[in-house]
Every structure is written in structure tokens, then in C-alpha cells.
């Protein structure tokens, strides 16, 4: 970030310990400054109006006015500030965090529930630093586009991943596919819940194949995501369980904090989901690479890999394996990604068969299952 692009942050939390932790973390990050703090949502809204922060770190669960209510007010008042949520790792915290992301929060971090103050500061710093950088890059691009009056389908700080008014964007197709895919694997991270909320509800209930998703999230949050998507979708969505046989017309989301892969059933015909405690890959558990490798091994020439919005490069190595074994690879385009990190390397390595905007991904997935020649 340039000096002139210093990110102004308001810290909102009812717990003085976390206000202290976040303040200490931000003091270590170049070109990010704390412009104020608030211990509840009502005070936060008044400070947003007066201080005009670029971003707020927002506690999900607070008395007087919780994080969800604050986001509702930010939206209703059309305030130009982004939000990163801080949430407890509980079922209730997970449900509220998914709701916050749907309301436009940029991302979230779970509150550490153990360790020393120094350890917690370091943990949050490692999460917040790249998150702040990603938010700043996104905000800079949006400001430039607004200044130049370019009307394009771009994500905004409110979390909207696409502009439905834009319907003429060309889909870039580079290779042909005629063999039908029998399984879909999706890797996704930052911006994922909102992106999946656009893609999965547009998947036909009778698509005829299973869809396996790795969304970078901690434990409990993936179950909340699965419930939210299931309520919106025609196809069934669930958090995956160890040992279950994968079935068509079902979406399986890898449990947070675990790895998910496919193995052969004892009958040699069915494929089984295995949930493991294998080590993180690319600092991720679940990891898209871990899932994609297993799909490459068990579905040679009969699979589709999808890489979507997210920070980092998780998924690239796994997609290479899938591509080597005849998979069709779809990447979300840069303009509709909240963060063009995970799709970037596969695109640059030329292992991607099609690059499509978010609002066309469901259709593209369906086409690979039908075996269309593009």
C-alpha cells in the first residue's frame, strides 16, 4: 500500500481485550491506522458517520446492537465502509457470521479461545495482514473504476460479487470437452460464501453428479454455510461426513479444520468420502489441493475442477493433477472475484479451459456434466 492509501480502521468490540489485541495488531501493519474504537454497535454507527473509516473490524455478538444489526444499518444508510467480522467459534457464532457475509462483510476471523496474549496477537496478525491488503487492493480498483465511470461487473466492498445488469460479457472458451463429467470439485476462499450463494442455487436439482467443495473456514462455520446454502438451493447441500458414499445431486462441503478426500469403496464401484486430520496444505485445512488430487486419481477424464475467488494459491497443484488426468478446468474471472488469488496461477499456467464471470459458473458446470462441445 502506498502511504497515500493508508487504510483507516475503526475497531468495534464489546470486549476490551479484543479491542486491545486488534489495536496492537494494527499498530504493526504498515499504512494501516486505527482511527477509533467502539464498545457497541450504536456507538460504532455514530463514529462511522464522524470518522468515515474505510473499514471496521466488527464483533458479531454484542449487546445493544450486534454486528448483524450494524451491517443492516450500514447498508440502509449506504455508508461507504467495509467490514471484517470477529466471531466466536460456536454454532451460533457461525450462523451469524454467514449472515454477516451475506449482508456484505468482506471476510471474517474467528476469535482465538486459547493461548497467551502474545500468541493471539500473532495469530490474528497473520490473518489480518493479508486480509487488509486484499481489501485495500479491491477498494483501490473500485475507486479507479468509479473515477473513470466504467460500468463493469465488479465486486464491491459490500460483498456483491457480480452485477446482474451486465449480460454481454464474453465467456472465454479455450478447449473442447465432449466426455461428460461425473463429479465436480470446487475450491474457494475469501468472498466464497456470497459467491457460492450465487452459484449453488443455480445448479439444477437433477444435475446427476455430486459436487464437492472446499471453502476455507474453521470448524462449525462450514456447517452454518451448508445450512444456509441448502435453504437457498434446489440441490441438496450438506457438510460432509466421514465414510459416507457420495451420491449424485448432492453438494458436500468439507468440514472446517479437517481434510476431505475421495477413496474407493470396498465394492470397487462406489466412492467414499474420507474426513481426516492430515496436516494442512498451503496453510489450509481443508485444502483444495488435497481434495483435487483424490478426484484426479479416481475420476480420470470424468471430472470438472472449479477454482474461484480467494487469497493464496491453494488448488493450483491439485488442478494440475486433475488436468493431467483429463479434467475440465473452470476459473472465475478476475472482474467478479473479491480476491483474484486462487484462480490467478492456474490461469497464468494455462491449465484452465474456460474463464467465466461468477454469474455464468453454474451454467458452465452444467455444460461439462452434459458433455457439450464448446
Buried (B, 14 or more C-beta within 10 A) or exposed (E): BEEEEBBBBBBBBBBEEBBBBBBBBBEEBEBBEBBBBBBBBBBBBEBBEEBEBBBBBBBBBBEEBBBBBBBBBBEEEEBBBBBBBBBBBBEEBBBBBBBBBBBBBBBBBBBBEEEEEEEBBBBBBEBBBBBBBBBBBBBEBBEEBEEEEEEEBBBBBBBBBBBEEBEEBEBEBEEEBEEBBBBBBBBBBBBBBBBBBBBBBBBEEEBBBBBBBBBBBBEBBBBBBBBBBBEEBEBBBBBBEEEBEBEBBBBBBBBBBBBBBBEEEEEEEEBBBBBEEBEEBBEBBBBBBBBBBBBBBBBEEBBBBBBBBBBBBBBBBBBBBBBEBBBBBBBBBBBBBBBBBBBBBBBEEEBBBBBBBBBBBBEBBBBBBEEEEB
